[in-house]
Amino acid sequence: MYRLFLAVRYLLTRPINLLGMLGILLSVWALVLVVSIFSGFLVEIERHVRSASADVSVHRLPAWASGKALEQALRDDPNVRDVAPRLVHYGMLGRPGDRPQPPPLLGRTALHGGDQPFLLVLGVDAAAEAAVTGFAGWLRAPSIPPDLRVADPTAPLAAADGTPRVLVGLERMQREGLRRGDRVLLTTGRLQGDGDGQKGLQQISLELQVAGAFKTHHGGFDGNNVFVDREVLRQALFPDRPDAVQEIAVRLHDESTLSATTDRLQRLVVRALDRGDDLARGHVQGWRDKNGQFLRSVEHQRGLLKIVLVVIMVTAAFLMLATLSMMVTEKTADIGILTAMGATPLGVLQVFLACGLTITAAGVGLGLSAGTLTSVYLEEIRRFVLWATGVDLFPLQVYNLDRVPCALEPLWLLQVAAMAFATGAVVSAWPAWRAARHDPLVSLRGT
């Protein structure tokens, strides 16, 4: 019992030990707060990507692929609810007569969609697309102003006055000053063979009328894609292929069996495209796999931050080591008196080890509490700081968020606590071992 009493006494009489506790507190707080923000951000990004994706996508189709045959093959799977064929092509969108400007050196990130004029042109059938994705909801998003909304959501891509229509992401429309009914020019191209068997790029220009804006949660999708009628794009790119298809979006009855369904659909597509040459054509991916590289990049950034924050904990541990070593040096006479009164080297070791563990326990407890509370109320803290100072700690519009994300992971909290305790124990062991090795006669000589 005297060991704990002495440990607490030594700590209370030396306020400098608060530095070690403060270091542990701050490192634990940072580990909890930053990782919870990134975990919440990853959850939000996945939700955003999911909102703009079909359950399954079939792509990398050969030029001769038949859309109707593939649709029928996919519908044979019992878990397939509906399918929507697409044409996917690159192009540039601008006003008639304007020359597209080069993108700025410091453009926007993939979370928004770039400022560049290049984008993906999705040729879709509006009714089929609405049955497979959230297409209908994208046109009715509350954030779309009335003057930018589609006039007829049931037929958003129907030609008006003989002019085909285009749907543009809300942010791009606002950035470029587009309005519903404006004329824009879509410039693209296709490979065309000449009489000598050589292939050249034929430029194709389509004058389109802006039907309105669409808005998903995924800003990168909105900024990098536009929608046109599938038949309009087919006639421009593949006039000799009435059944052309480049991608098929698939909606499932039960998404919980996504992996197994994807494997089955892959085999169905390979069989449907088989020409007897044992070549596997077509690629089937679930929404997570299709966007895997983007999601993994966010996960990788979270892993790098964990490493950086662990280095902060190591720095705090060295601070605690310094304060404990100073205390052992100052308490040399006390060590001699304890030994003379019958304390064993193990007892002396336990006194100073208890000092280090007490500092660690206090720092971990306060750090976990502070980190958890800060994470939960971070949005309120952000608003207060913005109101008080005008400084926005976490600009939500940059990441297309409604509030600062937060996802506390109990396993990570346990890992942080265990890591901090292990670090504190290791750091406390060296000064405690030094104290236990003191010669009592040498220690008493200085009294």
N, C-alpha and C positions, 0 to 999 in steps of 0.2 A: 504493500500500500504506500510505503514511503517513496517508492520510485515515482509513482504518478504525482504525488504531492510535490516532490522536488521538481519534477519536470514542469508542472504548471507554475510553480513559484519562480523558476528560472525564466520562463517565458514572460510572465507578467512584470518582472523587474527589469526586463530588457526590451523596450519598445522597438528596437531595431529589428527584432524578429518579425515585426509586422510586415517588413519588406518582403520576406520570403513568402508569407501568407498572401500578400497582395499579388506577388508574381504568379503564384499558383492560381489564385482567384481569376486574374485577368486572362491567363492562358486557357483555363477551363471555360470561362465565359465566351472567349472568342471561338473556341472549338465548337461550342454548342450553338452559338448565334449564327456564325457564318455558314456552317454546314447545314443548319436547319433552313436558312434562306436558300441555299443552293438546292437542297432537297425539294423544298417547295417550288422553286423555280423549275426544276426538272419535271415535277408533277404537272405544273401549269403548261410547260412546253409540250409535254406529251398530250395533254388535253387539247391544246391548240392544234397540234398536228393531226390528232385523231378527228377533230371537228371538220377538217378540210380534206379528209381522205376516205376512200372507199374501204370496206373491210379487206378486200383482196383486189389486186391489180394483175392483169395479164398483159405483158408487154414483150418487147423484143420479137415482135412477130415478123415473119418474112413478108416481102412485098406482095407475094401472090396469095397471102392468107385470105380466106373467105370469112367475112364477118358472120354471116348467117350460120355457116357450118360450125364455127367456134361457139356461137351463142347456144346452139342446140346441144352441143357436147357439154357445155358448162351447166345448162339447165338440167341435164340428166342426173347431176349429183343431188342427193336428197337434201343437202344442207344449203343449197343455193336458192335464195329467195328471188333475186332479180339480177339482171345484167344490163350494162349500158355501154355500147361500143363508142369509141372515141377516135378522132384523128388528132395527133399531137405534132405540132410543127413550130419551128422558130420563126420569128419575124420582128419587125420594127413597127411601132405605132407612132404616128405623128399627124399633124394637121396638113391638109393638102397645100403644097407649095412651100412648106417649111423644110429646111435641111436639118436632119437630126444632129444635135450637138454631142460631142464626145462626153463621156461620163466624167464627173469630177474625180480628182485623185483620191480624195477621201470620201468615198460614197457611203451609202447606208449599208447596214449589215444584212445578213440573210434572214434576220428576224423580221425585217420589214419588207424586203424586196428592194432591189437597187434603184438608183436614180437613172440608170442607163436605159436607152430606148429598146434594147433587146428584151424579148420576153417569149414565153411559151403561148402559143395559140392553140386552144383546146376546141376542136370541132365536136359538138355534142348535139344530141337530140334532147331538148329541154325536158320533155315528159319522162324519158328513160333516165336521164340524169337525176331528176328529182326523186325517182323511185329507188335509187341506189345510194345517193349521197344526200347531204343536207342542202342541196341546190336551192330548193324552194325557200328555206329559211335564210339563206344567204341574201336573197333579194328583199327580204322583209326585216332585216336587222334594224333594231330601233335607232342605231346611230346614223343611219342613212337619212340625210335631210329630204324633205318632201320633193324638192325640185330635182333631186338626183335619183329618186326612186323609179323603178320600172313601171311604166304606165299600165301594162297588162301582165301581171306575174304568171298568168296561165299560159301565155305565149310570148315569152320575153325576147325570143330570137326571130319572131316572124318578120318577114320583110315588110318595110313600110314604104309605100310609093315606089316599089320595085327596087329599093336599096336595101341590101342585107344589113343586119344590125350586129352590134358588138356590145358585150358587157365588160366593163372595166372596173378594177378594184377601186374602192372608195378613196383611199389615200392617194392613189395615182391621179384620179379624176380631180381631186381638190388641189393637188400639187400642180397640175398642168392646166387648171382653170377650165376643164371640160364641163359641159352641161348636156342634159338630155336633149337629143335632137341634133347635136353638133356632128359635122362630117369629119371623119378622120381617114387617114390613108394607112393601110396595112401593107407593108412591103416585105416580101419573102421571096423564095426562089425554089427551084427544083431542078434536078439533073435531067437533061434531055439529050438523047443521042442524035448524032447527025448521020448523014448517009455513009460516012466512012467508018462507022462504029465507034467514033470518039464521043465522049460525053462532056457536055458543057453545062454551066449553070445558067438557067433561064430566070430572069427576074420577073416576078409577078407582083402586081400592085392591085389591091382591092380597095375601092372606096366604100366605107361603111358608115352607118349612122349609129351614134351612141344611143343605146336603148336605155341605159341607166347604170347604176353602180351595184356592186355586190360587196358583201362584207362578211368575212369569216373571223374566227378568233385568231387564225394563223396569218399574221401580217406578211410573212414571207411568201405565202401562197397568193395573197391578194396583190402584192406588188409585182409579182413575176408572171402572172397568168391573165389572159383575157379569154372570153368565151365567144365563139361565133357558131352559127348553125353548121352542123356537120356536112350537110349536103352542099352548102356554099363552098366550104373549104375543099370538099372532095372534087367538085367541078373545077376548081382552080388548080389543084395539085395533081389529081389523078382522074382526068376526064375519061380515060379509057378503062377505068376500073370501078364499075357501079357498086361493088360490094367491098370497097377498100376499108381496112381497119388497121389501126396501129396500136391500139390499147383497148382493153375491155375492163371496165370497173364492175366489181361483183359485190353484191350484198348478201350476207348469210342470215339464215334463221337463228343459228346459235353461234355466237362469236367465241364461246368458251372452248370450242373445239377447232379454233383457228388453225393451229399447227397441223393437225391431222387432215383437215379439209384442204389446206394448201397443198399438202403432199398428194392427195387424191386428184385435185384439179391439175397439178403438174403432169401427172400421168395421163389424164384425159386430153390435155392440150397436146402433149407429145404424140399421142395416138392420132388425134385429129389432123395434125400437120405432117404425119409420116408419109414419106414418098418412097419407102422401101430402101432407103440408103443408110438406115441406122443412125441418122443424125437427129439429135434432140433440138427441137425448135420451140421457141416460146419460153417465157420465164414467168412463173407465178410467185407473187410475193404478198404476204400480209402487210397491213399498214405499218406495223412496227419495223419489219425488215426493210421495207422500201425506204423508210426515213431513218434507218439505223445509223448511218454515218453522222447525220446531224445530231441525233439523240446521244450517240456515243461521245461526240465532241463536248457536249455539255457535261456528261458524266465524267469525262476525262478532266475537265477544268475543276470539278468538285474534288477529284482525287488529288490534283496538284495543290489545291488550297489546303487540304488536310495535311499534306507534307509540310507546307510552309508554317501552318499553325502548330504542328508538333515541334518544329524548331523553336517557336516562341516558348513552348513549355520547357524545352531543354534549357533555354536561357534562364527561365525562372528557377529551374532546379539549381543552376550554378549560383544564382543569387542566394538561394537558401543554403547551399553548401558553404558559402562564404560566411554567412551570419552564424551558422552552427559552429564552424571552425573557430570563429572569434570567441564564441561563448565558451568553448572547451578551453581555449587559452586563458580566458579570464577566470575560469572556475578551477584553475589548477590547485589552489589551496583547498577549496571545498572537496575536491577529489581526494586529497590526502587525508582530510578529516574523516570523510566517509569511510575510507579504507581502514583508518585507525580504529574506527568504531565497529568494525566487523563486516563492512560491506565487501562483497566479493567482486572480482573483475566483471563477472556477468551482471551483477546488480548495477554497477556503474554504467556498463554498456546499455542496460535497459533504461536507465534514467535519461540518458542523452538520445537514445533511440526514440523514447516516448516523446521527447521534445519535438523531434523532426516529424513524427507521425501525427502529433497533435496539430502542428502547423499545416501539414498536408490535409488532414481531415477538415480543419476549418476552411482552408482555401477551396477544397473540392466541394464542400457543402454549400458555401456561399456562391462559388462559381456556377454550380449547377442551378441553384435557385435564381441567380441573376440572369443567367443565360436563357433559362426557360421563360421567365417573366418578360425579358426583353424581346424574345422571339414572338411570344403570343401577342404582345402589345406593341409590336414594332410599327404597325400602320398608324396607331394613335400617336406614337412618339414622332413619327415622320411628319404627321400633320401639325403637331405642336411646334416642332422646330421650324417648319415652313411658315407657320403663323407668327412665331416669335422673331425669327431672323430673316425670313425670305429665302432661306437655303433649302433646296429639296435634296434630301439625303439619298433618295431612291426615285429618280424620275420614272413614273409609271408608263408614260407614253412611249418612252424609248423601247420598252419591252412589251408593249401592247397588253398591259395588265390593269386590273381594276383596283388592286391593293397589293401591298408588299406580301409576297408569298412566304409561307412558313410551313414546314412539315417536320415536327419533332419525331425522331426515331428512337424508341426506347432502347433498342440494341446499341445504338451509337452513344447514348448517354451512359450506358453501362460500360462500354468500351473506354470512353473518356475517363470515367471515374477510376476504372481499373488501371489504366495507363498512368494516371496522375498518382495514384497510390503506389504503384510499382516504382515510379520515378522518385517519389518522396522517400520510399524505403531505402532505395539504393543510395540516394544522396545522404540520408541520415546515417547510414551504416558506417561510413568512413570516419566522421568526427567521433561517433560513439566508440568505434574500435580504438581510436587514438586515446580517448579518455580511459578506456579499460586497461590500456597498456602502461599507463602512468605508474612510475615507481613511487610508492607512498612516501618514502623518505625524501626523495627529491621534491615531491609535491609539498610536503610539510616544511621543507627548508625555507620556502618563501613566505611562510606565515609569520 
